[in-house]
């Protein structure tokens, strides 16, 4: 098959409504993950987003046992779970990563046990773990757009407070920033972003959307403002490239996007070294 | 109400179950420099963090520029804008990508919901003037993480300077600097204090600096042991009360 024919096939594929929804869903998830991720990694909450993702199984298990539609249970569960975990993290004297490990592995275990009682959902575990971006519905896109707007509005209007809070908490409090209100709002938004992204990219890969574009943006940024914008931009860019790669090579979509994020991250790591090589060896004057 | 910049009346603060500061009262007058001295663990940082509302207080009253600090640590934004606080060592994650001018800009901003580009030209002008005044304009685009200790302190002074302030609260501001950089820091600080009319409340371990520069000194060791002008207050008897007699013998033999 020629390259032209292959390109035509990919373009035709993206004319199908489910592929268009998947592409928009990927871009929305990439933008939200990158935007929230830029502050998540600086506040060392990367593992927190991972724990949130894994806890989704528990939420779905509880929803099924109570006879509710799992997708309706997932978001409120994610928010409540996030607030409870944040409360424990503030109060405990244990190491944060150790506590999060206990929470996510135990919620995963209990979630799997609960799901084992419901035979009809056994087949759904695969989708839950790895997601199915091709199954994204219009309602998911509407909710994703609203959530992206809320994240953008919140971080945009409070950007200065968020930066000072990330930089030095006592300095922010001294300037009148309400740490608990900002922290709670941030955690609620992050849990919603993780919760809504799970359907598209799955429990196992959701934290990659929060962490990898932000880390790549950090390597490429010289100012805080650029860093936040670039993080969101790289999230969206990797979703577009990942979807095209997925369509072109008939690969699973979620993992293709994460592989693209990794490629961007590795490029960002290599860039300074390439620049040094490009300048040649320093000459003795 | 007096025209004091800061009035503390009967302040008591617990850190978890530990009584860290007990029944402390003092005032800071406009344009004066007040030092808090005392051994490690005496409650100095706890005291100023309670004054700023960073830590909750058990009892007592705090008035900043005539406004009461609420039990939940609330002060009007206008009052918060008139105070600058530099914490001990200014420790932060050096992987955070923030430039010197962005940091100084945060000193100018009102910490209220606003558009990210709010302030625009007047913000940029204030940042330029503040950085120029501390001779750090050339550092404006450098990441704070790449600055030396002395450069970081100058940028932090620009953060204080970028808006008119009435009160600077410094927690061991020159910590981490070598002798030369510390001397440069104090020279710049007192030159700016003169120009800006700042009142300063600072924690210090440098008793000689306190004797040279400060108008008042508070000796703290959980309770306020003594307060007054440094020449009189930093007597061997009072220092012995605060630090123990061994310290005074060593200090005088040096």
HADDOCK unambig.tbl for C-alpha pairs under 7 A between the chains (distance, minus, plus):
assign (segid A and resid 42 and name CA) (segid B and resid 96 and name CA) 6.59 0.50 0.50
assign (segid A and resid 156 and name CA) (segid B and resid 115 and name CA) 6.38 0.50 0.50
assign (segid A and resid 156 and name CA) (segid B and resid 116 and name CA) 5.67 0.50 0.50
assign (segid A and resid 157 and name CA) (segid B and resid 113 and name CA) 4.86 0.50 0.50
assign (segid A and resid 157 and name CA) (segid B and resid 114 and name CA) 4.77 0.50 0.50
assign (segid A and resid 157 and name CA) (segid B and resid 115 and name CA) 5.11 0.50 0.50
assign (segid A and resid 157 and name CA) (segid B and resid 116 and name CA) 6.23 0.50 0.50
assign (segid A and resid 158 and name CA) (segid B and resid 112 and name CA) 6.94 0.50 0.50
assign (segid A and resid 158 and name CA) (segid B and resid 113 and name CA) 5.17 0.50 0.50
assign (segid A and resid 158 and name CA) (segid B and resid 114 and name CA) 6.59 0.50 0.50
assign (segid A and resid 159 and name CA) (segid B and resid 116 and name CA) 6.26 0.50 0.50
assign (segid A and resid 160 and name CA) (segid B and resid 106 and name CA) 6.49 0.50 0.50
assign (segid A and resid 160 and name CA) (segid B and resid 111 and name CA) 6.73 0.50 0.50
assign (segid A and resid 161 and name CA) (segid B and resid 111 and name CA) 5.54 0.50 0.50
assign (segid A and resid 164 and name CA) (segid B and resid 106 and name CA) 6.98 0.50 0.50
assign (segid A and resid 167 and name CA) (segid B and resid 92 and name CA) 5.91 0.50 0.50
assign (segid A and resid 168 and name CA) (segid B and resid 92 and name CA) 6.16 0.50 0.50
assign (segid A and resid 170 and name CA) (segid B and resid 54 and name CA) 6.22 0.50 0.50
assign (segid A and resid 171 and name CA) (segid B and resid 85 and name CA) 6.32 0.50 0.50
assign (segid A and resid 171 and name CA) (segid B and resid 86 and name CA) 6.91 0.50 0.50
assign (segid A and resid 171 and name CA) (segid B and resid 87 and name CA) 6.96 0.50 0.50
assign (segid A and resid 173 and name CA) (segid B and resid 54 and name CA) 5.91 0.50 0.50
assign (segid A and resid 174 and name CA) (segid B and resid 52 and name CA) 5.60 0.50 0.50
assign (segid A and resid 174 and name CA) (segid B and resid 53 and name CA) 6.95 0.50 0.50
assign (segid A and resid 174 and name CA) (segid B and resid 54 and name CA) 6.58 0.50 0.50
assign (segid A and resid 174 and name CA) (segid B and resid 85 and name CA) 6.64 0.50 0.50
assign (segid A and resid 175 and name CA) (segid B and resid 80 and name CA) 5.35 0.50 0.50
assign (segid A and resid 175 and name CA) (segid B and resid 81 and name CA) 6.84 0.50 0.50
assign (segid A and resid 175 and name CA) (segid B and resid 111 and name CA) 6.81 0.50 0.50
assign (segid A and resid 176 and name CA) (segid B and resid 77 and name CA) 6.73 0.50 0.50
assign (segid A and resid 176 and name CA) (segid B and resid 80 and name CA) 6.25 0.50 0.50
assign (segid A and resid 176 and name CA) (segid B and resid 111 and name CA) 6.76 0.50 0.50
assign (segid A and resid 177 and name CA) (segid B and resid 111 and name CA) 6.25 0.50 0.50
assign (segid A and resid 218 and name CA) (segid B and resid 97 and name CA) 6.96 0.50 0.50
assign (segid A and resid 221 and name CA) (segid B and resid 97 and name CA) 6.98 0.50 0.50
assign (segid A and resid 222 and name CA) (segid B and resid 97 and name CA) 6.20 0.50 0.50
assign (segid A and resid 223 and name CA) (segid B and resid 97 and name CA) 5.65 0.50 0.50
assign (segid A and resid 223 and name CA) (segid B and resid 98 and name CA) 5.27 0.50 0.50
assign (segid A and resid 223 and name CA) (segid B and resid 99 and name CA) 5.82 0.50 0.50
assign (segid A and resid 224 and name CA) (segid B and resid 97 and name CA) 5.33 0.50 0.50
assign (segid A and resid 224 and name CA) (segid B and resid 98 and name CA) 5.08 0.50 0.50
